[in-house]
Amino acid sequence: MPKEKKRLSKSAKAALKTLTESKLLASAKAGHAAGEEFKSTVVTPRTNTTALKPRPDKKRG
């Protein structure tokens, strides 16, 4: 008869979680760094030249 698997302790679960998060972060950073080669370094100006004004308050009632 096969032995039952033991449940992971809290510290083991935390270690497993940090390990998977670090792998996700590493893969995300690697994917992000690969896309930078296509980005242009020249900053393009905005197309609209009007001032950025706040929206007026709505009339209520």
C-alpha positions in Angstrom: 0.0 0.0 0.0 1.5 3.4 -0.9 2.1 5.9 1.8 -0.1 9.0 1.9 1.5 12.3 1.1 2.2 14.5 4.1 0.7 18.0 4.1 3.1 20.9 3.6 3.9 23.0 6.7 3.3 26.7 6.7 7.0 27.5 6.2 7.2 25.0 3.3 4.1 26.6 1.7 5.7 30.1 2.1 9.0 28.9 0.6 7.1 27.3 -2.3 5.1 30.5 -2.9 8.2 32.7 -2.9 10.0 30.3 -5.3 7.1 30.4 -7.8 6.8 34.2 -7.5 10.5 34.7 -8.2 10.2 32.4 -11.2 7.3 34.5 -12.5 9.2 37.7 -11.9 12.2 36.4 -13.6 10.2 35.3 -16.7 8.3 38.6 -16.8 11.5 40.6 -16.6 13.1 38.5 -19.3 10.1 39.0 -21.6 10.0 42.7 -20.8 13.8 43.1 -21.5 13.4 41.3 -24.8 10.8 43.8 -26.0 13.0 46.8 -25.3 15.0 46.3 -28.5 12.1 47.5 -30.6 11.3 50.6 -28.5 12.4 53.9 -29.9 14.5 56.1 -27.6 13.1 59.3 -29.2 10.3 60.9 -27.2 7.4 61.9 -29.5 5.5 65.1 -28.6 1.8 65.0 -27.8 -0.5 65.6 -30.8 -2.9 67.8 -29.0 -1.5 71.2 -28.1 -4.4 72.4 -26.0 -4.0 72.7 -22.2 -5.1 69.8 -20.1 -8.1 71.2 -18.3 -10.1 69.4 -15.5 -13.6 68.2 -16.4 -16.4 70.6 -15.3 -18.6 69.5 -12.4 -21.9 67.9 -13.5 -25.1 69.7 -12.7 -27.1 67.6 -10.3 -30.8 67.8 -9.5 
